């Protein structure tokens, strides 16, 4: 029932998000998790979608269809991902060399735009997000390339940003009164 492209961590996230009553699910391996989740869904247990962050405003039928199909977050094979990373490396090189097309493998700006529009849908990859951010500095390209980021990665990036702000040390001005001797030798 559950497609093989779902990893153990994906299944654990779904169990946690939807508050499935599966004891010690983090101790189970992937195949045991698949069996437990399938049984849980077949037994028509009460599933709370109203508090869900992964599946807001969805229902049981949507969840079953979602789990039967290939994981939408893992659409790439290793070879395809490596090709995208090589392309990102070239686009980043283009941006770092002062947006000079002659220093890259691209024949023209149009070819660069075609490649950018083809990788924009893989926004969960950090290099793709970096390419889209760096290309905004090019005055020759008027289009905006916004990466498509899944809800899960968006949430992780937000948490990372919040933790960065909390851990950042802010310098404060301390005013002390009294006599001070300043000697310049």
C-alpha positions in Angstrom: 0.0 0.0 0.0 2.8 2.5 0.8 5.2 3.3 -2.0 8.8 2.3 -1.6 10.1 5.8 -2.1 9.0 6.9 1.4 11.9 6.7 3.8 11.7 5.6 7.4 12.1 9.3 8.4 9.2 10.3 6.1 7.0 7.7 7.8 8.0 8.7 11.3 7.2 12.4 10.4 3.7 11.4 9.2 3.1 9.3 12.3 4.2 12.2 14.6 2.3 14.8 12.6 -1.0 13.0 12.5 -0.6 11.6 16.1 -1.0 7.9 15.1 -1.3 5.6 18.1 1.7 3.4 17.2 3.9 2.7 20.3 7.7 2.9 19.9 7.5 3.7 16.2 11.0 5.2 16.2 12.4 1.8 17.2 10.9 0.0 14.2 12.6 -0.5 10.9 11.1 0.8 7.6 9.3 -2.5 6.7 7.7 -2.7 10.1 6.7 0.9 10.0 5.1 0.3 6.6 3.1 -2.6 8.0 2.0 -0.7 11.1 0.9 2.4 9.2 -1.0 0.3 6.6 -2.8 -1.5 9.4 -3.5 1.7 11.2 -5.1 3.2 8.0 -7.1 0.1 7.2 -8.6 -0.1 10.6 -10.3 3.3 10.1 -8.8 4.8 13.3 -9.5 8.4 14.1 -6.9 10.6 12.4 -6.7 14.3 13.4 -6.0 16.3 10.2 -7.1 19.6 11.7 -3.8 20.0 13.7 -1.6 18.6 11.0 1.3 20.7 9.5 2.1 18.3 6.7 -1.5 17.7 5.6 -3.6 20.7 6.5 -7.3 20.5 5.4 -6.9 17.0 4.0 -8.7 13.7 4.7 -8.1 10.0 4.9 -8.6 9.3 1.2 -6.0 12.0 0.3 -3.5 10.4 2.7 -4.0 6.9 1.2 -3.5 8.2 -2.3 -0.5 10.2 -1.2 1.1 7.1 0.4 0.3 4.9 -2.6 2.0 7.2 -5.1 5.7 8.0 -5.3 7.0 10.4 -2.7 6.7 13.9 -4.3 9.8 15.0 -2.3 12.0 12.4 -3.8 11.5 12.7 -7.5 15.2 12.5 -8.4 17.5 9.6 -8.9 21.1 10.0 -7.7 22.3 10.6 -11.3 19.7 13.3 -11.9 20.5 15.0 -8.7 24.2 15.0 -9.6 23.4 16.6 -13.0 21.4 19.3 -11.3 24.2 20.0 -8.8 26.7 20.3 -11.7 24.4 22.8 -13.4 24.0 24.7 -10.2 27.8 24.9 -9.9 28.1 26.4 -13.3 25.3 29.0 -12.6 27.0 29.9 -9.3 30.3 30.3 -11.2 28.5 32.6 -13.7 27.3 34.7 -10.8 30.6 34.8 -9.0 32.6 35.9 -12.1 30.6 39.1 -12.5 27.7 37.7 -14.6 30.0 37.2 -17.6 28.5 34.6 -19.9 31.8 34.1 -21.8 33.4 32.5 -18.7 30.8 29.7 -18.5 29.5 26.7 -20.5 26.4 28.5 -21.5 26.2 29.8 -25.0 23.7 32.6 -24.3 21.6 34.2 -21.7 18.6 32.4 -23.1 20.2 29.0 -22.6 21.0 30.0 -19.0 17.3 31.0 -18.4 16.2 27.6 -19.8 18.4 25.8 -17.4 17.3 27.9 -14.5 13.7 27.4 -15.2 14.2 23.6 -15.4 15.9 23.4 -12.0 13.6 25.8 -10.2 11.2 23.0 -9.3 13.9 21.3 -7.2 14.0 24.1 -4.5 14.6 21.6 -1.7 18.2 21.3 -2.8 20.2 24.1 -1.2 22.3 24.8 -4.3 19.2 25.5 -6.4 18.0 28.0 -3.8 21.5 29.6 -3.9 21.4 29.8 -7.7 18.0 31.5 -7.6 19.2 34.0 -4.9 22.4 34.8 -6.7 20.8 35.3 -10.2 18.7 38.1 -8.8 21.8 40.3 -8.8 22.1 40.0 -12.6 20.7 43.2 -14.3 20.6 41.5 -17.7 18.0 39.0 -16.5 14.6 40.6 -15.8 12.8 37.4 -14.9 12.6 36.2 -11.3 13.4 32.6 -10.6 11.7 31.5 -7.4 12.6 28.0 -6.2 9.7 25.6 -5.3 10.2 24.6 -1.7 8.2 21.9 0.0 6.3 22.6 3.2 8.7 20.4 5.2 11.9 22.1 4.0 10.2 25.5 4.5 9.5 24.6 8.1 13.1 23.4 8.7 14.5 26.6 7.2 12.2 28.7 9.4 13.3 26.8 12.5 17.0 27.1 11.5 16.5 30.9 11.0 14.8 31.3 14.4 17.6 29.3 16.2 20.2 31.5 14.5 18.5 34.6 15.8 18.2 33.2 19.3 21.9 32.1 19.4 23.2 35.4 18.0 24.9 37.4 20.7 23.8 41.1 20.7 26.4 43.6 21.9 25.0 46.0 24.5 26.2 49.4 25.5 27.2 49.5 29.2 27.4 52.9 30.9 29.5 53.2 34.0 29.9 56.2 36.1 33.0 57.4 38.0 36.4 58.8 37.5 38.4 57.4 34.6 42.0 58.2 33.6 42.8 57.9 30.0 46.5 58.0 29.2 47.9 58.2 25.7 51.5 57.3 25.5 
